[in-house]
Amino acid sequence: MDLSNLRAEYNEKTNVLLEEQIKVKDPIVLFDEWFKEVQHDSRTVEPNAVCLATCTKSGAPSCRFVLLKGYGKEGFRFFTHYTSRKGKELEENPRAALTFYWDHFNRSVRVEGDVEKLPIAVADEYFEKRPFQSQIGALCSDQSKPVAGRHSLVEKENYLKKKYSDGGVPRPPQWGGYLVKPKVVEFWQGQTDRLHDRIRFRFPNDNEPDGILTKPGENGWIYERLYP
Ligand SMILES: Cc1cc2nc3c(=O)[nH]c(=O)nc-3n(C[C@H](O)[C@H](O)[C@H](O)COP(=O)(O)O)c2cc1C
């Protein structure tokens, strides 16, 4: 199948991302602005769906979608099974990359950083708030392992639903949260003329010292424009 002619025109008026618009030199502040815009737009059903890339120790990558369950100065959080494929990869190589794509806004955000497990208390608190069906789903799953068939999953689900019909579904011990602590955050704003805007925030380092545009802000971040 040749897809070389498959491309979308960005017909809607898209915003240009200019350096002057970045009032606070902090990617989390800009992420918050962008995320809220998408969140309030009814066309995007799951604005918090994000592609998570992890890597084995030897460098073999894998990626999958997860749902972002919070963000702030400390980082970006999601919940999953620690014994899953991603969990194993994060165990041996605790670094990850996240990529959001919000097509109605022609926007993407990329995050890269070190990863750590969230405290058990945070997992407990969030697990308790999840709908019953999601709790049962988590308890049912030995995520990423082969399963005999859908029937065995359904049987297990029915058994657990009965067992916990009065509530009180326990959090599976291997289910919890991760925090991606951002070292690099890049904002991409697609343009009809294909001169897309790319603004990358990072901390200055020995290999790449100060950005060509800015000196570090209060919290150490610099940003710079990249060729599209
Ligand atoms: C939109 C979307 C959101 C998802 N959210 C999560 C999530 O928050 N946590 C999770 O463990 N899996 C989530 N999944 C399922 C994962 O993509 C994946 O199938 C699962 O985590 C196993 O991945 P792994 O074998 O690479 O560990 C989601 C899938 C989609 C399509």
The ligand as a Gaussian input file, in Angstrom:
#p B3LYP/6-31G(d) Opt

LIG

0 1
 C       -5.656000       5.207000      25.023000
 C       -5.023000       4.107000      25.833000
 C       -4.775000       4.292000      27.175000
 C       -4.170000       3.301000      27.941000
 N       -3.881000       3.553000      29.244000
 C       -3.181000       2.647000      29.956000
 C       -2.753000       2.957000      31.274000
 O       -2.966000       4.056000      31.794000
 N       -2.039000       2.004000      31.933000
 C       -1.747000       0.791000      31.387000
 O       -1.118000      -0.021000      32.053000
 N       -2.117000       0.479000      30.132000
 C       -2.829000       1.378000      29.401000
 N       -3.202000       1.082000      28.118000
 C       -2.817000      -0.223000      27.544000
 C       -1.356000      -0.142000      27.052000
 O       -1.275000       0.557000      25.838000
 C       -0.677000      -1.516000      26.918000
 O       -1.454000      -2.381000      26.137000
 C       -0.432000      -2.170000      28.280000
 O       -0.075000      -1.227000      29.266000
 C        0.650000      -3.238000      28.193000
 O        1.849000      -2.639000      27.718000
 P        3.293000      -3.354000      27.896000
 O        3.093000      -4.806000      27.544000
 O        4.198000      -2.669000      26.939000
 O        3.710000      -3.180000      29.322000
 C       -3.835000       2.062000      27.334000
 C       -4.091000       1.869000      25.963000
 C       -4.671000       2.883000      25.223000
 C       -4.901000       2.665000      23.748000

